[in-house]
Amino acid sequence: MGRVVLSGVQSSGKSTLLEDMKKDVGEMTIFEEIVRTLIKSGIKINKEADHYSQCEILKAHYRNSLLSGEFISDRGAIDAFVYGTWSYLQGEFTYEEHKEQEKIFLGCLPGYTHHYYLPIEFDAVKDGVRDTDEVYRIELERIYYMTY
């Protein structure tokens, strides 16, 4: 199957698709809830994310991209880079910070063999972590399209 990343804004169906795929992938490594795990260590996400948080998320994806063998990941470096780009466009990060994030993002890409983007098809579901602001989701989706 390869080294697969599922990307998209909140509530686009990534985790649901991954759950369905688990039945068919055998012993393949599954990376899920990477960001939710990092939140427990104090990382900020979405509109509240700072440069440190975005870099830590990107580094987690980078470490995963270096592992040998096949995997499927619920989110990847492109997600972190897109969210960081949104913050940069809002004036939250300097150009130098944005370029640092881009460097980590680009370092991850050779570690992926397949990258699937799930567009917005569903309303955002509140779960205490997701940002349900529809304008934010649409702005992120535009950045995804520009990044691909």
N, C-alpha and C positions, 0 to 999 in steps of 0.2 A: 504494500500500500504506500510506503514512503514515509516522509516526514511532513505531516499534514497540519496546517493551521486553519482554524475556523475563526473568521473575523467579522466584526459588525458592531453597531451601536448596542446599547442596552436593550434587552427584550427583543432581539432580532431572531432568536431561536437557536443560538449557538449551543447552549447547554442541552436543550431538548434534542437537537440533532446528535450531539455527542452521546447522549444516553442511548439513543436508538442505534448508533454505530457500535457501541460497546459489545453488543451481542455478536457482531461479525468480525471482530478484530483479533480474537484470540489473546495471545500473550503480549500484544503490542503495548508499549508504555502509553499511558493516558495522563496528560497534564490538564488538570481542571482546577478551577477556583484559585488560580495563581494570585490574582489581585486580592481576592477576599482573604487569603492567607496573609498577605503582606499588610493588609489593613490592621490585623491583630497586632502587628509590631509597630503601629503608629503611622504607617504610610497614609498620606492623604490622596484622594482620588477625585475624578471629575473636575468640576469647577474650582474645588478647593486645593487641587494638587499644586505642590510647589516643585521647583526644579529638582531638589533632592529626591522627592517621591517619584517623579517621572523617571529619573535616572535609575533608581532602585528597581522599579518595575521593568525597565528596559534591560537592566543587568540580569534579572531573573530569567527573562526570555532568552538572553544571550547564553547564559549557562545551560539552559535547556537545549538550545540549538546546537551546542557543542557535543552533547551526549551521542554516543554511537547507537545505532539501531533505529528501528522505525518507531514513530510516535504520532499521536494525534493530540493537538493542543487546543483547548477552549480559550481562544485569544492568542495573540502573538505580538511580536515587536511592532508590527504595523499599527496595532490598536493603541499601544502606548505612545507611539510617535504621532498618530493622528490626534489623540487627546492633548498631547503636549503642543502640537502645532496650533490647536484651537486656543490654548492658553497664550501662546506666543502672539497670535494675531490679536488677542485681547490686551496685549501689552504687559502680560504677567511675567514673561521671561525676556531676557536680553537676547540679542542676536547670537552672541557667543554661547549662551546656555542652549539655545535652540540648535546650534551647530553641534554642540557636544551630544545632545540627544540624537541628532541625526546620525552622527558617527556610530553610536552604539546600535541604532536601528539598522544601518547598512551592514554592520558586522554580523547581524543575525541572518540576513537574507540567504547567504550560501548554505545555511543549515536547514533550509526548508526546501522540500521538493514540490509540494503542492500548497497552494494558498487559496482558500475559498472565502469569498465575501458574501455575507448574508444581508441583503438590503432590508430596510424597514418595511415590515409587512403587518406588524402587530402594534397595538397600543402598549406603551411601557407599563410594566407591572411594578407597583410599589412593593419593595421588600426591605426597606431600611438602608439599602446600599445604593441601588440604582437611582440615577437622576431621571425623573420622569418629565422634565421640561421638553416639550415637543420641539420648540424652536432650537434648543441646544442639540437635540438628536438630529434634526435636519441639517444644521450647520456642520455637525460632525460627519454626517453622510456625504456632504459636498466635499469635505476634505478627504475622505476615503477615496472618492472618485478621482480627485486630483492627484492623489498619491499613487494610485494604481496606474 
